[in-house]
Each structure stands twice: as C-alpha cells, then as structure tokens.
Amino acid sequence: MMLENLVFAQTALLAGELDGHHQALLRALCQGAVAVLRSRLREGLTPEDCKADFVAAASLFALSSLNSAEDSGQVEEFKAGDLTVKQGAASKDAASRCLERQAEQIIRPYLKDSFSFLGV
C-alpha cells in the first residue's frame, strides 16, 4: 500500500487544492493507475525496480484521469446577439492526452512489448 500512498501524495501535489470528494476520487484513480501499470510491467520487474519512474508515470496517469473526470461543461463563450453559447472540453482533452503521453514516455522502457497509438 505504500506505493499507492506515494503516487497519491505526488498526484495531490500536482493537482493542487482539492475538496474531500475530489481527494477520494483521486485516491481511487491513483490506486487504479498503480494496478494498471503494475500489470503492464515486463516479466520479472516490480514497481520498486523502477520506483521513481513508476510513481511519476502513475501520478501523471491519475492526474489525466482526474482531469477527464471533472465536469468539462464550462461555458467558454456567451453572446447575446444571435445567442451563441459554447461549452468547451477541447483544452481539457488536450491536457489529458498530453499527460498520458508524458506518462507513457516515462514508463515505456519498463513495459512489456506492445503496440499502441499515442496520437495521430
């Protein structure tokens, strides 16, 4: 459980001030990120073998998930003439994808061989 606590502590630092609900959500996301990354490690490797990179990658994955899970229906633009209301999630989606790519780059040397697209 110590590994999950390290990931949570680092992710909480990156996320900034969170209310109780978001802290509980973040803790669950950190546990999920640790479990997923642990299952993707090459045979014979443990998270402790690459601890710093593992914690960094899991933190970025959890932060990306938190960013995606938050309400993205923020109004970005409002006009009264000819009524235009724009709700945006594009910048949050881009930020989440960027965090995921950074996490993948950090942890890639320790993962089982696989083929995946990180972006097009």
C-alpha positions in Angstrom: 0.0 0.0 0.0 3.0 2.3 0.4 3.4 2.7 -3.3 -0.2 3.9 -3.7 0.4 6.4 -1.0 3.5 7.8 -2.8 1.5 8.1 -6.0 -1.3 9.8 -4.2 1.0 12.3 -2.5 2.7 13.2 -5.7 -0.5 13.5 -7.7 -2.1 15.6 -4.9 0.8 18.0 -5.2 0.4 18.2 -8.9 -3.4 18.6 -8.7 -3.3 21.4 -6.1 -6.0 22.1 -3.6 -8.9 19.6 -3.8 -12.1 19.2 -1.8 -12.9 15.9 0.1 -14.9 14.4 -2.9 -12.0 15.1 -5.3 -9.4 13.7 -2.9 -11.4 10.5 -2.6 -11.7 10.3 -6.3 -8.0 11.0 -6.8 -7.1 8.3 -4.3 -9.2 5.7 -6.3 -7.7 6.9 -9.6 -4.2 6.5 -8.1 -4.9 3.0 -7.0 -6.2 2.2 -10.5 -3.2 3.7 -12.2 -0.8 1.7 -10.0 -2.7 -1.5 -10.7 -2.8 -0.9 -14.5 0.9 0.0 -14.7 1.9 -2.9 -12.4 0.1 -5.3 -14.8 1.9 -3.8 -17.8 5.5 -4.2 -16.4 7.8 -6.6 -18.1 8.1 -10.0 -16.6 10.5 -10.0 -13.6 10.2 -6.3 -13.0 8.4 -4.9 -9.9 7.4 -1.2 -9.4 10.2 -1.0 -6.8 12.7 -1.7 -9.6 11.8 1.5 -11.3 10.2 3.3 -8.4 10.8 6.9 -9.3 9.6 6.5 -12.9 6.7 4.3 -11.8 5.5 6.8 -9.3 5.9 9.7 -11.8 4.0 7.8 -14.6 1.2 6.6 -12.3 0.8 10.1 -11.0 0.5 11.6 -14.5 -2.0 8.9 -15.5 -4.1 9.6 -12.3 -3.9 13.3 -12.9 -5.0 12.8 -16.5 -7.9 10.7 -15.3 -8.9 13.3 -12.7 -8.8 16.0 -15.4 -11.0 13.9 -17.7 -13.5 13.0 -14.9 -14.1 16.6 -13.8 -17.1 18.5 -15.2 -16.0 19.7 -18.6 -19.1 21.6 -19.4 -17.7 25.0 -18.6 -19.0 27.9 -20.6 -16.2 29.3 -22.7 -18.1 31.9 -24.7 -21.5 33.5 -24.4 -23.1 36.1 -26.8 -26.5 37.7 -26.5 -26.9 38.8 -30.2 -27.9 35.7 -32.2 -27.4 33.7 -29.0 -24.2 31.7 -29.0 -23.2 29.6 -26.1 -20.0 27.4 -26.3 -19.1 24.8 -23.9 -15.6 23.5 -24.1 -13.8 20.4 -23.3 -11.2 20.5 -26.0 -8.5 22.1 -23.9 -9.1 19.6 -21.1 -9.0 16.7 -23.5 -5.7 18.0 -25.0 -4.2 18.5 -21.5 -5.3 14.9 -20.5 -3.8 13.4 -23.7 -0.5 15.4 -23.1 -0.3 14.0 -19.5 -0.9 10.5 -20.8 1.8 10.8 -23.5 4.3 12.0 -20.9 3.4 9.1 -18.6 3.8 6.6 -21.4 7.2 8.1 -22.3 8.4 7.8 -18.7 7.3 4.2 -18.2 7.8 2.8 -21.7 11.3 1.3 -21.0 9.8 -0.9 -18.3 6.7 -2.2 -20.1 6.1 -5.4 -21.9 6.4 -5.1 -25.7 3.1 -3.9 -27.2 1.8 -1.9 -30.0 -0.4 1.1 -29.3 -1.1 4.5 -30.8 -0.3 7.5 -28.6 -1.7 10.0 -31.1 -2.3 10.7 -34.7 
